[in-house]
Amino acid sequence: MAFPTFPHKTQNGSDRAPIQHLVGFGLAIFLIGYGPTALAQPGTEPLPVRVAGVRPQVIHVERSFVGTVTPIRQAVIGSAVEGRVQEVFVEQGDAIRPASATDPASGDQTDVGVPLIQLRTTTIDIELDAARSELDLRLAMQREQEESLPVDLQIAQATEGAAKARYQFALAQRDRGLGLAANGLSKSELDQIQSSYDAAHHELTAAQVSVQKLERTQQARLDQTAAQVNSQREALRLLEDRRSKYTVRAPFEGVVSRRTAEMGQWLSTGAEVAEVVQMNPIDVVIMVPQGMLAEFQYSLRDPAGDTAIAAETPSTSDKPRSLAATIRIDNQSQSMTGQVQALVPTAEIMSRSFPVKIRLDNPRTELGYRLNPGMLVKVQVTVGETQPSLMVHKDALVLNNTGKFLMVIDRSVEPNNVKSVPVKLGTAVADFVAVTGDLTQDDWVVIEGNERLRTGNPVKVINADSMVKTPSHPTTTTEIVGASK
């Protein structure tokens, strides 16, 4: 029965006459007091009724929010060195794209950033020239060491050989002199022979020590020279790094939202130059009330049951869940699609709502970027558990003080009769409502004449032919139910 929500119409479609309203009102009072079981007893003539099928549907709940466009990165670029502004390359509102350069060491293309301003570099250029000259000097000294040390060793070895030959001659002279001493060789002559021997011996020792020294220190001296060269190279690299900082660059692609440096201005270390906002990709932030948080957590869970996107931590699952969101801008018919990037687990104290970040591409077009930071957009996200539901037409509902019922056709007997089935109501979709009760998708429910029926009443289904030709349960479909924030 459709009382009191749905007014009854006669079979020809006309409303009841006033006297019929009184009759209907009395019938309603009767039903409220005694329920559907208080109607006529079984065994009466079949009552004509019109029926509809029970249809299965999967219902998704679509939540609507107002989101704020927020840049992923927004940085105030400062100067890493002090100096005077020599040239300014950008203006407020300019779109910038990073430049690339070839790394001389690896040959790879590297991102060098977009130049914003140029500081005067005369002093640092002079220091660089001096450092390069010093490096050239040390490289020359290294080459000289590498070439001269082997030659010095050869000379020392030759000197050792000559000293050894003189020592052997002096030794032979000494032995001969000692043998002739008994034949009248004077003491002065013997002393001279001994002195020559001692001098040759010391000369040989010095030559041997010199060779050992060169052999042992040659590599250390080469390493020392190489270290001096490397030290100078690092000093030069340090100056080159400082020199690169005299060109202040933006580290990422975006738009110059503010510029503070002017030509001729003196900048100290850390002074602000410009503010750059990344525009692509970009985030839309929505505030999710505490009551809806579980729906988002359910939709973002991974197959293992844990939350796939929470606190900006990516899922470790092999099949991470993604949650799409539709973004619309007022006065624009075309929508944009993004993915929920993070559910921030810290709520705002005043609103008790949780920020959810939605990331989407925002490429630059001839007319500029579609989304700009600070814009308000409409966001629709389909969240929550999605399970099949049984849907019935709202005219099939019989409402009274004892509950909510459907009159279901029992087609196993002839003539057909009806039974009253209590149900619980769920989500409404257009003219249909989800119900829970002792129903199947093959059942027929009465949508016209149900207020006159009770369990066991025989009925005549006036649209039975169309119900047989048309399946009572269509293919399972998906319905999106809008639910505003």
Secondary structure, DSSP 8 states (H G I E B T S, - for coil): --TTTS--B-TTS-B--HHHHHHHHHHHHHHHHH-GGGS--TTS--EEEEEEE-EEEEEEEEEEEEEEEE-S-EEEEE-SS-EEEEEE---TT-EE--EEEE-TTT--EEEEEEEEEEE--HHHHHHHHHHHHHHHHHHHHHHHHHHHHHHHHHHHHHHHHHHHHHHHHHHHHHHHHHHHGGGT--HHHHHHHHHHHHHHHHHHHHHHHHHHHHHHHHHHHHHHHHHHHHHHHHHHHHHHHHHHHTEEEESSSEEEEEE---TT-EE-TT-EEEEEE--SSEEEEEEEEGGGHHHHHHHTB-TTSSBSSBTTB---SSS----EEEEE-TT----EEEEEEEE-S---TTT-EEEEEEEE---EETTEES--TT-EEEEEEEES---EEEEEEGGGEEEETTEEEEEEEETTSSS-EEEEEEEEEEEEETTEEEEEES--TT-EEEEESGGG--TT-BEEETTHHHHHHS-SS---EEEEEEEE-
